[in-house]
Amino acid sequence: MVKHRLTLSALAILSVVAAAVHAANLPRQSQELTVGLDDGRKVLLSQYKGKVVAVCFILTTCPHCQKTIGFLTKAQKEFGPRGFQVLASAIEQDAAAHVAGFIKQFNTPFPVGSNDGMIALEWMQHPPMLGPHMPMLAFVDRQGNVRAQFEGDDEKFFNDRQEQNLRSQIEALLKDGAPAKKGTPTGATAKK
C-alpha cells in the first residue's frame, strides 16, 4: 500500500513538473522570426509590427495543420483589411521542398515558408526534449507581444469550435490596441 502511494505521488509530481516545463511565458515580447519563402526571399515577423499576426508552424502533410490553414485562410480574407496577418512556416524535414505544393493545394493568401524545427520550438518556448503537437499557433499583438499560443493537443482550442476560437482570438486582439480612427483625438473615448 505504501509503495502504491509513493508511485502515485511520484506520478503526480512528474505531471506538475511536465506541465511547468511545457508552459510558455505569456505575454512576452516576441523574438524576431525569419521565415524562408520558396522563391528564396525571407519574411521577418517584425515586418508586420502594427498588425495582429497569427504565426502558424505546420507539417505540410498533417491533417490538423491543413484544417487550421483552411480556417486561417478564411480569417486572412475577412480580417486582413482590419490589420490581421497570417505567417505560416512548415517545419518538417525537407520542408522547403514541400512548401510550393502546399501553397498551390491550399491557395494561401498569406506567406507560407519554412524553418528549421528547432527555431520554431525556441520561438514558441517549447521544451526541445518534448515533441511538439502540431500545429503550433501563436497570436502576436500590434505591439509585437506574443499574447496567446496553442498546440494541436490543446483540446480547449483545437476542438469542434476551432474556427470560432480562432475568430475570438483575432477579434479580441484587433480590438485591443487598435489604432485611433482619423479625427478621434488621442485618449478620447467614443460615445455609444
MIZA-925863 format. One record per residue: residue in one letter; x, y, z of N, C-alpha, C in turn; residue number from 1. Coordinates in Angstrom, 2 decimals. Layout:
MIZA-925863
+---------+---------+---------+---------+---------+---------+---------+---------+---------+---------+-----+
: residuo :     n_x :     n_y :     n_z :    ca_x :    ca_y :    ca_z :     c_x :     c_y :     c_z : num :
+---------+---------+---------+---------+---------+---------+---------+---------+---------+---------+-----+
:       A :       X :       Y :       Z :       X :       Y :       Z :       X :       Y :       Z : NUM :
...
+---------+---------+---------+---------+---------+---------+---------+---------+---------+---------+-----+
***
This chain:
MIZA-925863
+---------+---------+---------+---------+---------+---------+---------+---------+---------+---------+-----+
: residuo :     n_x :     n_y :     n_z :    ca_x :    ca_y :    ca_z :     c_x :     c_y :     c_z : num :
+---------+---------+---------+---------+---------+---------+---------+---------+---------+---------+-----+
:       M :    0.83 :   -1.20 :    0.00 :    0.00 :    0.00 :    0.00 :    0.87 :    1.26 :    0.00 :   1 :
:       V :    1.92 :    1.26 :    0.83 :    2.82 :    2.41 :    0.89 :    3.51 :    2.59 :   -0.46 :   2 :
:       K :    3.92 :    1.49 :   -1.08 :    4.58 :    1.54 :   -2.38 :    3.64 :    2.15 :   -3.43 :   3 :
:       H :    2.36 :    1.79 :   -3.37 :    1.36 :    2.31 :   -4.30 :    1.20 :    3.82 :   -4.13 :   4 :
:       R :    1.17 :    4.29 :   -2.88 :    1.04 :    5.73 :   -2.61 :    2.26 :    6.49 :   -3.12 :   5 :
:       L :    3.45 :    5.92 :   -2.92 :    4.67 :    6.57 :   -3.39 :    4.67 :    6.67 :   -4.92 :   6 :
:       T :    4.21 :    5.63 :   -5.59 :    4.14 :    5.65 :   -7.05 :    3.16 :    6.72 :   -7.52 :   7 :
:       L :    1.99 :    6.80 :   -6.88 :    1.02 :    7.83 :   -7.24 :    1.56 :    9.23 :   -6.97 :   8 :
:       S :    2.24 :    9.40 :   -5.85 :    2.84 :   10.70 :   -5.53 :    3.89 :   11.09 :   -6.56 :   9 :
:       A :    4.72 :   10.14 :   -6.95 :    5.75 :   10.41 :   -7.95 :    5.12 :   10.79 :   -9.28 :  10 :
:       L :    4.07 :   10.10 :   -9.68 :    3.39 :   10.42 :  -10.93 :    2.76 :   11.81 :  -10.88 :  11 :
:       A :    2.18 :   12.16 :   -9.75 :    1.58 :   13.48 :   -9.59 :    2.64 :   14.57 :   -9.71 :  12 :
:       I :    3.78 :   14.37 :   -9.08 :    4.86 :   15.35 :   -9.14 :    5.37 :   15.48 :  -10.57 :  13 :
:       L :    5.56 :   14.34 :  -11.25 :    6.02 :   14.38 :  -12.64 :    5.06 :   15.11 :  -13.55 :  14 :
:       S :    3.76 :   14.94 :  -13.34 :    2.79 :   15.63 :  -14.20 :    2.84 :   17.14 :  -13.96 :  15 :
:       V :    3.04 :   17.57 :  -12.72 :    3.15 :   19.00 :  -12.42 :    4.42 :   19.57 :  -13.04 :  16 :
:       V :    5.53 :   18.83 :  -12.91 :    6.79 :   19.28 :  -13.49 :    6.69 :   19.36 :  -15.00 :  17 :
:       A :    6.10 :   18.34 :  -15.63 :    5.94 :   18.34 :  -17.09 :    5.11 :   19.53 :  -17.54 :  18 :
:       A :    4.03 :   19.83 :  -16.83 :    3.19 :   20.98 :  -17.19 :    3.96 :   22.28 :  -17.04 :  19 :
:       A :    4.77 :   22.40 :  -15.97 :    5.54 :   23.62 :  -15.76 :    6.61 :   23.79 :  -16.84 :  20 :
:       V :    7.24 :   22.68 :  -17.22 :    8.26 :   22.73 :  -18.26 :    7.64 :   23.12 :  -19.59 :  21 :
:       H :    6.43 :   22.68 :  -19.84 :    5.76 :   22.91 :  -21.12 :    5.17 :   24.32 :  -21.22 :  22 :
:       A :    4.93 :   24.99 :  -20.10 :    4.27 :   26.29 :  -20.12 :    5.21 :   27.37 :  -20.66 :  23 :
:       A :    4.71 :   28.14 :  -21.61 :    5.47 :   29.26 :  -22.16 :    5.15 :   30.51 :  -21.37 :  24 :
:       N :    6.07 :   31.43 :  -21.38 :    5.91 :   32.71 :  -20.70 :    4.99 :   33.59 :  -21.56 :  25 :
:       L :    3.80 :   33.92 :  -21.04 :    2.84 :   34.75 :  -21.76 :    2.29 :   35.83 :  -20.85 :  26 :
:       P :    2.05 :   37.01 :  -21.33 :    2.53 :   37.52 :  -22.62 :    4.04 :   37.75 :  -22.55 :  27 :
:       R :    4.66 :   37.82 :  -23.74 :    6.09 :   38.08 :  -23.82 :    6.38 :   38.84 :  -25.11 :  28 :
:       Q :    7.45 :   39.60 :  -25.07 :    7.89 :   40.28 :  -26.29 :    8.36 :   39.22 :  -27.27 :  29 :
:       S :    7.88 :   39.29 :  -28.48 :    8.25 :   38.31 :  -29.50 :    9.70 :   38.48 :  -29.91 :  30 :
:       Q :   10.39 :   37.37 :  -30.03 :   11.71 :   37.39 :  -30.66 :   11.49 :   37.55 :  -32.16 :  31 :
:       E :   12.52 :   38.00 :  -32.85 :   12.42 :   38.07 :  -34.31 :   12.28 :   36.65 :  -34.85 :  32 :
:       L :   11.51 :   36.51 :  -35.89 :   11.34 :   35.24 :  -36.56 :   11.51 :   35.49 :  -38.05 :  33 :
:       T :   12.35 :   34.70 :  -38.68 :   12.58 :   34.79 :  -40.12 :   12.06 :   33.52 :  -40.76 :  34 :
:       V :   11.21 :   33.67 :  -41.76 :   10.65 :   32.53 :  -42.48 :   11.16 :   32.59 :  -43.91 :  35 :
:       G :   11.80 :   31.50 :  -44.35 :   12.31 :   31.43 :  -45.71 :   11.22 :   31.03 :  -46.67 :  36 :
:       L :   11.03 :   31.83 :  -47.72 :   10.00 :   31.54 :  -48.71 :   10.56 :   30.67 :  -49.83 :  37 :
:       D :    9.67 :   30.10 :  -50.61 :   10.01 :   29.19 :  -51.69 :   10.90 :   29.84 :  -52.75 :  38 :
:       D :   10.73 :   31.15 :  -52.96 :   11.49 :   31.84 :  -54.01 :   12.83 :   32.38 :  -53.51 :  39 :
:       G :   13.21 :   32.03 :  -52.29 :   14.49 :   32.46 :  -51.74 :   14.41 :   33.73 :  -50.89 :  40 :
:       R :   13.30 :   34.46 :  -50.98 :   13.13 :   35.65 :  -50.15 :   12.90 :   35.23 :  -48.71 :  41 :
:       K :   13.04 :   36.17 :  -47.80 :   12.80 :   35.93 :  -46.38 :   11.77 :   36.94 :  -45.89 :  42 :
:       V :   10.89 :   36.46 :  -45.02 :    9.89 :   37.33 :  -44.39 :   10.25 :   37.42 :  -42.91 :  43 :
:       L :   10.27 :   38.63 :  -42.40 :   10.52 :   38.85 :  -40.97 :    9.21 :   39.14 :  -40.27 :  44 :
:       L :    9.02 :   38.54 :  -39.11 :    7.82 :   38.83 :  -38.32 :    7.72 :   40.33 :  -38.03 :  45 :
:       S :    8.84 :   40.98 :  -37.79 :    8.84 :   42.40 :  -37.45 :    8.28 :   43.27 :  -38.58 :  46 :
:       Q :    8.23 :   42.74 :  -39.81 :    7.63 :   43.48 :  -40.92 :    6.16 :   43.78 :  -40.65 :  47 :
:       Y :    5.55 :   43.00 :  -39.78 :    4.12 :   43.12 :  -39.53 :    3.80 :   43.85 :  -38.23 :  48 :
:       K :    4.79 :   44.51 :  -37.64 :    4.52 :   45.27 :  -36.42 :    3.43 :   46.29 :  -36.72 :  49 :
:       G :    2.48 :   46.41 :  -35.82 :    1.32 :   47.27 :  -36.05 :    0.11 :   46.47 :  -36.50 :  50 :
:       K :    0.34 :   45.18 :  -36.83 :   -0.76 :   44.28 :  -37.20 :   -0.87 :   43.19 :  -36.14 :  51 :
:       V :   -2.00 :   42.55 :  -36.10 :   -2.19 :   41.33 :  -35.31 :   -1.75 :   40.18 :  -36.20 :  52 :
:       V :   -0.86 :   39.35 :  -35.70 :   -0.29 :   38.28 :  -36.53 :   -0.57 :   36.92 :  -35.89 :  53 :
:       A :   -1.01 :   35.99 :  -36.72 :   -1.09 :   34.59 :  -36.31 :    0.10 :   33.89 :  -36.94 :  54 :
:       V :    1.00 :   33.37 :  -36.10 :    2.15 :   32.61 :  -36.55 :    1.78 :   31.15 :  -36.41 :  55 :
:       C :    1.84 :   30.41 :  -37.51 :    1.42 :   29.02 :  -37.50 :    2.54 :   28.13 :  -38.03 :  56 :
:       F :    3.04 :   27.26 :  -37.16 :    4.04 :   26.27 :  -37.55 :    3.29 :   24.99 :  -37.88 :  57 :
:       I :    3.60 :   24.43 :  -39.04 :    2.84 :   23.29 :  -39.55 :    3.76 :   22.18 :  -40.06 :  58 :
:       L :    3.15 :   21.05 :  -40.31 :    3.71 :   19.98 :  -41.13 :    2.80 :   19.93 :  -42.36 :  59 :
:       T :    3.35 :   19.95 :  -43.54 :    2.53 :   20.07 :  -44.74 :    1.59 :   18.89 :  -44.96 :  60 :
:       T :    1.89 :   17.72 :  -44.40 :    1.04 :   16.54 :  -44.58 :    0.13 :   16.27 :  -43.39 :  61 :
:       C :    0.17 :   17.12 :  -42.39 :   -0.63 :   16.94 :  -41.16 :   -2.07 :   17.39 :  -41.42 :  62 :
:       P :   -3.06 :   16.50 :  -41.26 :   -4.46 :   16.90 :  -41.49 :   -4.93 :   18.02 :  -40.55 :  63 :
:       H :   -4.47 :   18.02 :  -39.31 :   -4.86 :   19.08 :  -38.36 :   -4.27 :   20.43 :  -38.79 :  64 :
:       C :   -3.05 :   20.38 :  -39.30 :   -2.40 :   21.61 :  -39.80 :   -3.14 :   22.13 :  -41.02 :  65 :
:       Q :   -3.50 :   21.23 :  -41.92 :   -4.22 :   21.62 :  -43.13 :   -5.57 :   22.24 :  -42.79 :  66 :
:       K :   -6.26 :   21.65 :  -41.82 :   -7.55 :   22.20 :  -41.39 :   -7.37 :   23.61 :  -40.81 :  67 :
:       T :   -6.33 :   23.78 :  -39.99 :   -6.04 :   25.08 :  -39.39 :   -5.71 :   26.11 :  -40.47 :  68 :
:       I :   -4.92 :   25.72 :  -41.46 :   -4.58 :   26.63 :  -42.56 :   -5.86 :   27.04 :  -43.31 :  69 :
:       G :   -6.80 :   26.12 :  -43.46 :   -8.07 :   26.46 :  -44.10 :   -8.82 :   27.54 :  -43.32 :  70 :
:       F :   -8.87 :   27.39 :  -42.00 :   -9.53 :   28.41 :  -41.16 :   -8.77 :   29.73 :  -41.22 :  71 :
:       L :   -7.43 :   29.66 :  -41.20 :   -6.63 :   30.89 :  -41.25 :   -6.76 :   31.59 :  -42.60 :  72 :
:       T :   -6.95 :   30.82 :  -43.66 :   -7.17 :   31.41 :  -44.99 :   -8.45 :   32.25 :  -44.99 :  73 :
:       K :   -9.52 :   31.69 :  -44.42 :  -10.78 :   32.43 :  -44.32 :  -10.59 :   33.67 :  -43.44 :  74 :
:       A :   -9.88 :   33.52 :  -42.33 :   -9.67 :   34.64 :  -41.42 :   -8.84 :   35.75 :  -42.08 :  75 :
:       Q :   -7.82 :   35.36 :  -42.85 :   -6.99 :   36.36 :  -43.54 :   -7.85 :   37.19 :  -44.49 :  76 :
:       K :   -8.71 :   36.53 :  -45.23 :   -9.56 :   37.24 :  -46.18 :  -10.54 :   38.17 :  -45.46 :  77 :
:       E :  -11.08 :   37.71 :  -44.33 :  -12.06 :   38.52 :  -43.61 :  -11.43 :   39.63 :  -42.78 :  78 :
:       F :  -10.38 :   39.30 :  -42.04 :   -9.81 :   40.26 :  -41.08 :   -8.59 :   41.01 :  -41.60 :  79 :
:       G :   -8.04 :   40.59 :  -42.73 :   -6.86 :   41.27 :  -43.29 :   -7.04 :   42.77 :  -43.44 :  80 :
:       P :   -8.18 :   43.22 :  -43.99 :   -8.38 :   44.66 :  -44.14 :   -8.40 :   45.42 :  -42.81 :  81 :
:       R :   -8.62 :   44.72 :  -41.71 :   -8.66 :   45.36 :  -40.39 :   -7.31 :   45.28 :  -39.68 :  82 :
:       G :   -6.28 :   44.73 :  -40.33 :   -4.96 :   44.70 :  -39.73 :   -4.52 :   43.33 :  -39.22 :  83 :
:       F :   -5.07 :   42.27 :  -39.79 :   -4.69 :   40.91 :  -39.40 :   -3.79 :   40.30 :  -40.47 :  84 :
:       Q :   -2.78 :   39.55 :  -40.03 :   -1.86 :   38.91 :  -40.96 :   -1.50 :   37.51 :  -40.45 :  85 :
:       V :   -1.51 :   36.54 :  -41.36 :   -1.06 :   35.18 :  -41.05 :    0.33 :   35.00 :  -41.62 :  86 :
:       L :    1.19 :   34.32 :  -40.88 :    2.51 :   33.93 :  -41.34 :    2.68 :   32.46 :  -40.97 :  87 :
:       A :    2.82 :   31.60 :  -41.99 :    2.91 :   30.16 :  -41.73 :    4.29 :   29.63 :  -42.12 :  88 :
:       S :    4.73 :   28.61 :  -41.38 :    6.02 :   28.03 :  -41.65 :    5.98 :   26.52 :  -41.45 :  89 :
:       A :    6.37 :   25.79 :  -42.48 :    6.47 :   24.33 :  -42.39 :    7.79 :   23.99 :  -41.72 :  90 :
:       I :    7.77 :   23.01 :  -40.83 :    8.99 :   22.71 :  -40.07 :    9.43 :   21.26 :  -40.17 :  91 :
:       E :    8.78 :   20.47 :  -41.04 :    9.22 :   19.08 :  -41.15 :   10.56 :   19.01 :  -41.88 :  92 :
:       Q :   11.19 :   17.85 :  -41.84 :   12.44 :   17.65 :  -42.56 :   12.17 :   17.90 :  -44.05 :  93 :
:       D :   13.06 :   18.60 :  -44.71 :   12.93 :   18.96 :  -46.13 :   11.66 :   19.77 :  -46.39 :  94 :
:       A :   11.27 :   20.59 :  -45.43 :   10.05 :   21.39 :  -45.55 :   10.06 :   22.28 :  -46.79 :  95 :
:       A :   11.21 :   22.87 :  -47.09 :   11.28 :   23.79 :  -48.23 :   10.85 :   23.11 :  -49.53 :  96 :
:       A :   11.10 :   21.83 :  -49.64 :   10.73 :   21.09 :  -50.85 :    9.24 :   20.86 :  -50.97 :  97 :
:       H :    8.51 :   20.98 :  -49.86 :    7.07 :   20.70 :  -49.86 :    6.19 :   21.95 :  -49.89 :  98 :
:       V :    6.79 :   23.10 :  -49.65 :    6.00 :   24.32 :  -49.48 :    5.27 :   24.74 :  -50.76 :  99 :
:       A :    5.93 :   24.70 :  -51.90 :    5.29 :   25.15 :  -53.14 :    4.02 :   24.34 :  -53.44 : 100 :
:       G :    4.09 :   23.04 :  -53.27 :    2.91 :   22.20 :  -53.50 :    1.81 :   22.48 :  -52.50 : 101 :
:       F :    2.19 :   22.75 :  -51.26 :    1.23 :   23.07 :  -50.21 :    0.50 :   24.37 :  -50.54 : 102 :
:       I :    1.26 :   25.39 :  -50.93 :    0.66 :   26.69 :  -51.28 :   -0.31 :   26.52 :  -52.44 : 103 :
:       K :    0.09 :   25.76 :  -53.45 :   -0.78 :   25.55 :  -54.60 :   -2.05 :   24.80 :  -54.21 : 104 :
:       Q :   -1.89 :   23.76 :  -53.39 :   -3.04 :   22.95 :  -52.98 :   -4.04 :   23.74 :  -52.13 : 105 :
:       F :   -3.53 :   24.59 :  -51.22 :   -4.42 :   25.29 :  -50.30 :   -4.65 :   26.75 :  -50.66 : 106 :
:       N :   -4.02 :   27.24 :  -51.73 :   -4.25 :   28.59 :  -52.23 :   -4.20 :   29.63 :  -51.11 : 107 :
:       T :   -3.11 :   29.63 :  -50.38 :   -2.99 :   30.51 :  -49.21 :   -2.78 :   31.96 :  -49.62 : 108 :
:       P :   -3.54 :   32.88 :  -49.03 :   -3.40 :   34.30 :  -49.34 :   -2.42 :   35.01 :  -48.40 : 109 :
:       F :   -1.51 :   34.26 :  -47.82 :   -0.52 :   34.79 :  -46.88 :    0.79 :   34.04 :  -47.10 : 110 :
:       P :    1.89 :   34.58 :  -46.60 :    3.18 :   33.92 :  -46.79 :    3.24 :   32.57 :  -46.06 : 111 :
:       V :    3.70 :   31.55 :  -46.79 :    3.97 :   30.24 :  -46.23 :    5.40 :   29.90 :  -46.64 : 112 :
:       G :    6.23 :   29.62 :  -45.66 :    7.62 :   29.29 :  -45.93 :    8.05 :   28.12 :  -45.09 : 113 :
:       S :    9.32 :   28.11 :  -44.73 :    9.84 :   27.00 :  -43.92 :   10.89 :   27.49 :  -42.95 : 114 :
:       N :   11.06 :   26.71 :  -41.90 :   12.06 :   26.95 :  -40.86 :   12.59 :   25.61 :  -40.39 : 115 :
:       D :   13.71 :   25.66 :  -39.75 :   14.21 :   24.52 :  -39.01 :   13.29 :   24.33 :  -37.80 : 116 :
:       G :   12.96 :   23.09 :  -37.49 :   12.06 :   22.82 :  -36.37 :   12.56 :   23.35 :  -35.04 : 117 :
:       M :   13.87 :   23.34 :  -34.83 :   14.42 :   23.83 :  -33.55 :   14.19 :   25.33 :  -33.40 : 118 :
:       I :   14.23 :   26.08 :  -34.49 :   13.95 :   27.52 :  -34.43 :   12.51 :   27.74 :  -34.00 : 119 :
:       A :   11.60 :   26.94 :  -34.56 :   10.18 :   27.06 :  -34.19 :    9.98 :   26.73 :  -32.72 : 120 :
:       L :   10.60 :   25.66 :  -32.24 :   10.45 :   25.28 :  -30.84 :   10.99 :   26.37 :  -29.91 : 121 :
:       E :   12.13 :   26.93 :  -30.28 :   12.71 :   28.01 :  -29.46 :   11.80 :   29.23 :  -29.45 : 122 :
:       W :   11.29 :   29.61 :  -30.62 :   10.43 :   30.79 :  -30.71 :    9.16 :   30.59 :  -29.88 : 123 :
:       M :    8.62 :   29.38 :  -29.90 :    7.40 :   29.06 :  -29.14 :    7.68 :   28.80 :  -27.66 : 124 :
:       Q :    8.96 :   28.80 :  -27.27 :    9.38 :   28.44 :  -25.91 :    8.92 :   27.03 :  -25.56 : 125 :
:       H :    8.99 :   26.16 :  -26.53 :    8.62 :   24.75 :  -26.33 :    9.86 :   23.98 :  -25.93 : 126 :
:       P :    9.79 :   23.19 :  -24.85 :   10.97 :   22.43 :  -24.43 :   11.43 :   21.48 :  -25.53 : 127 :
:       P :   12.71 :   21.54 :  -25.91 :   13.20 :   20.70 :  -27.01 :   13.15 :   19.21 :  -26.70 : 128 :
:       M :   13.10 :   18.85 :  -25.42 :   13.07 :   17.43 :  -25.07 :   11.67 :   16.83 :  -25.19 : 129 :
:       L :   10.67 :   17.66 :  -25.39 :    9.30 :   17.18 :  -25.59 :    8.89 :   17.41 :  -27.03 : 130 :
:       G :    8.30 :   16.40 :  -27.63 :    7.85 :   16.54 :  -29.01 :    6.67 :   17.51 :  -29.10 : 131 :
:       P :    6.65 :   18.36 :  -30.12 :    5.52 :   19.29 :  -30.26 :    4.30 :   18.56 :  -30.82 : 132 :
:       H :    3.15 :   19.12 :  -30.54 :    1.89 :   18.64 :  -31.11 :    1.46 :   19.66 :  -32.14 : 133 :
:       M :    1.30 :   19.20 :  -33.34 :    1.07 :   20.12 :  -34.46 :   -0.41 :   20.30 :  -34.73 : 134 :
:       P :   -0.79 :   21.50 :  -35.20 :    0.06 :   22.65 :  -35.46 :    0.40 :   23.39 :  -34.17 : 135 :
:       M :    1.38 :   24.27 :  -34.26 :    1.70 :   25.19 :  -33.18 :    1.29 :   26.57 :  -33.68 : 136 :
:       L :    0.49 :   27.26 :  -32.89 :   -0.12 :   28.51 :  -33.31 :    0.06 :   29.56 :  -32.23 : 137 :
:       A :    0.54 :   30.74 :  -32.63 :    0.73 :   31.84 :  -31.68 :    0.09 :   33.10 :  -32.24 : 138 :
:       F :   -0.41 :   33.93 :  -31.33 :   -1.02 :   35.20 :  -31.71 :   -0.18 :   36.34 :  -31.15 : 139 :
:       V :    0.24 :   37.24 :  -32.05 :    1.10 :   38.36 :  -31.69 :    0.29 :   39.64 :  -31.85 : 140 :
:       D :    0.32 :   40.49 :  -30.83 :   -0.46 :   41.73 :  -30.89 :    0.25 :   42.81 :  -31.71 : 141 :
:       R :   -0.40 :   43.94 :  -31.86 :    0.12 :   45.03 :  -32.70 :    1.46 :   45.57 :  -32.21 : 142 :
:       Q :    1.74 :   45.40 :  -30.93 :    2.99 :   45.90 :  -30.37 :    4.12 :   44.86 :  -30.42 : 143 :
:       G :    3.84 :   43.69 :  -30.96 :    4.88 :   42.67 :  -31.08 :    4.99 :   41.74 :  -29.89 : 144 :
:       N :    3.91 :   41.61 :  -29.10 :    3.91 :   40.72 :  -27.94 :    3.14 :   39.44 :  -28.26 : 145 :
:       V :    3.73 :   38.30 :  -27.91 :    3.02 :   37.03 :  -28.05 :    2.02 :   37.00 :  -26.92 : 146 :
:       R :    0.74 :   37.00 :  -27.26 :   -0.32 :   37.09 :  -26.25 :   -0.97 :   35.75 :  -25.94 : 147 :
:       A :   -0.96 :   34.83 :  -26.91 :   -1.57 :   33.51 :  -26.71 :   -0.88 :   32.54 :  -27.65 : 148 :
:       Q :   -0.82 :   31.29 :  -27.22 :   -0.30 :   30.26 :  -28.11 :   -0.90 :   28.91 :  -27.76 : 149 :
:       F :   -1.00 :   28.07 :  -28.78 :   -1.67 :   26.79 :  -28.63 :   -0.93 :   25.74 :  -29.44 : 150 :
:       E :   -1.03 :   24.50 :  -28.98 :   -0.51 :   23.37 :  -29.74 :   -1.65 :   22.44 :  -30.05 : 151 :
:       G :   -1.47 :   21.60 :  -31.03 :   -2.51 :   20.72 :  -31.53 :   -3.16 :   19.82 :  -30.49 : 152 :
:       D :   -2.50 :   19.59 :  -29.36 :   -3.10 :   18.74 :  -28.33 :   -3.97 :   19.52 :  -27.35 : 153 :
:       D :   -4.11 :   20.83 :  -27.56 :   -4.93 :   21.66 :  -26.68 :   -6.40 :   21.49 :  -27.08 : 154 :
:       E :   -7.07 :   20.60 :  -26.38 :   -8.46 :   20.27 :  -26.74 :   -9.43 :   21.42 :  -26.46 : 155 :
:       K :   -9.04 :   22.39 :  -25.65 :   -9.91 :   23.54 :  -25.40 :   -9.90 :   24.49 :  -26.60 : 156 :
:       F :   -8.83 :   24.47 :  -27.40 :   -8.73 :   25.35 :  -28.56 :   -8.99 :   24.60 :  -29.86 : 157 :
:       F :   -8.29 :   23.48 :  -30.05 :   -8.42 :   22.69 :  -31.27 :   -9.50 :   21.64 :  -31.08 : 158 :
:       N :  -10.73 :   22.08 :  -31.10 :  -11.87 :   21.17 :  -30.93 :  -12.88 :   21.46 :  -32.04 : 159 :
:       D :  -14.11 :   21.05 :  -31.86 :  -15.11 :   21.29 :  -32.90 :  -15.48 :   22.77 :  -33.04 : 160 :
:       R :  -14.96 :   23.60 :  -32.13 :  -15.18 :   25.05 :  -32.21 :  -13.89 :   25.79 :  -32.59 : 161 :
:       Q :  -12.97 :   25.10 :  -33.23 :  -11.68 :   25.69 :  -33.55 :  -11.81 :   26.98 :  -34.36 : 162 :
:       E :  -12.65 :   26.98 :  -35.36 :  -12.79 :   28.19 :  -36.16 :  -13.30 :   29.36 :  -35.33 : 163 :
:       Q :  -14.27 :   29.11 :  -34.45 :  -14.79 :   30.17 :  -33.58 :  -13.72 :   30.61 :  -32.59 : 164 :
:       N :  -12.92 :   29.67 :  -32.09 :  -11.84 :   30.03 :  -31.16 :  -10.81 :   30.92 :  -31.85 : 165 :
:       L :  -10.47 :   30.60 :  -33.09 :   -9.55 :   31.44 :  -33.86 :  -10.12 :   32.84 :  -34.02 : 166 :
:       R :  -11.37 :   32.90 :  -34.44 :  -12.02 :   34.20 :  -34.64 :  -12.04 :   35.03 :  -33.36 : 167 :
:       S :  -12.32 :   34.38 :  -32.23 :  -12.36 :   35.09 :  -30.95 :  -11.00 :   35.69 :  -30.60 : 168 :
:       Q :   -9.95 :   34.90 :  -30.80 :   -8.60 :   35.41 :  -30.53 :   -8.28 :   36.60 :  -31.41 : 169 :
:       I :   -8.57 :   36.47 :  -32.69 :   -8.27 :   37.53 :  -33.65 :   -9.06 :   38.79 :  -33.33 : 170 :
:       E :  -10.36 :   38.64 :  -33.11 :  -11.21 :   39.81 :  -32.83 :  -10.78 :   40.52 :  -31.56 : 171 :
:       A :  -10.45 :   39.77 :  -30.52 :  -10.01 :   40.38 :  -29.26 :   -8.74 :   41.19 :  -29.46 : 172 :
:       L :   -7.78 :   40.65 :  -30.20 :   -6.52 :   41.37 :  -30.42 :   -6.69 :   42.54 :  -31.37 : 173 :
:       L :   -7.60 :   42.44 :  -32.33 :   -7.85 :   43.57 :  -33.22 :   -8.48 :   44.73 :  -32.46 : 174 :
:       K :   -9.34 :   44.43 :  -31.50 :   -9.97 :   45.48 :  -30.69 :   -8.98 :   46.09 :  -29.71 : 175 :
:       D :   -8.11 :   45.26 :  -29.17 :   -7.13 :   45.69 :  -28.17 :   -5.99 :   46.44 :  -28.85 : 176 :
:       G :   -5.86 :   47.69 :  -28.55 :   -4.76 :   48.47 :  -29.11 :   -4.96 :   48.85 :  -30.56 : 177 :
:       A :   -6.21 :   48.89 :  -31.00 :   -6.48 :   49.30 :  -32.38 :   -6.06 :   50.75 :  -32.57 : 178 :
:       P :   -5.52 :   51.07 :  -33.73 :   -5.13 :   52.47 :  -33.97 :   -6.34 :   53.38 :  -33.89 : 179 :
:       A :   -6.13 :   54.60 :  -33.42 :   -7.22 :   55.57 :  -33.32 :   -7.76 :   55.89 :  -34.71 : 180 :
:       K :   -9.06 :   56.06 :  -34.78 :   -9.69 :   56.42 :  -36.06 :   -9.34 :   57.86 :  -36.39 : 181 :
:       K :   -9.27 :   58.16 :  -37.68 :   -8.97 :   59.53 :  -38.09 :  -10.01 :   60.48 :  -37.52 : 182 :
:       G :   -9.54 :   61.60 :  -37.00 :  -10.43 :   62.59 :  -36.45 :  -10.75 :   62.37 :  -34.99 : 183 :
:       T :  -10.30 :   61.23 :  -34.40 :  -10.53 :   60.98 :  -32.99 :   -9.28 :   61.38 :  -32.21 : 184 :
:       P :   -9.39 :   62.37 :  -31.31 :   -8.21 :   62.76 :  -30.55 :   -7.68 :   61.60 :  -29.70 : 185 :
:       T :   -6.38 :   61.55 :  -29.55 :   -5.77 :   60.52 :  -28.73 :   -6.29 :   60.60 :  -27.32 : 186 :
:       G :   -6.67 :   59.47 :  -26.76 :   -7.21 :   59.43 :  -25.41 :   -8.70 :   59.66 :  -25.33 : 187 :
:       A :   -9.33 :   60.07 :  -26.44 :  -10.77 :   60.30 :  -26.42 :  -11.50 :   58.97 :  -26.50 : 188 :
:       T :  -12.64 :   58.92 :  -25.88 :  -13.45 :   57.70 :  -25.95 :  -14.70 :   58.00 :  -26.76 : 189 :
:       A :  -15.07 :   57.04 :  -27.54 :  -16.27 :   57.20 :  -28.37 :  -17.50 :   56.93 :  -27.54 : 190 :
:       K :  -18.55 :   57.73 :  -27.74 :  -19.82 :   57.50 :  -27.05 :  -20.66 :   56.55 :  -27.87 : 191 :
:       K :  -21.36 :   55.68 :  -27.15 :  -22.21 :   54.71 :  -27.85 :  -23.65 :   55.09 :  -27.74 : 192 :
+---------+---------+---------+---------+---------+---------+---------+---------+---------+---------+-----+
***
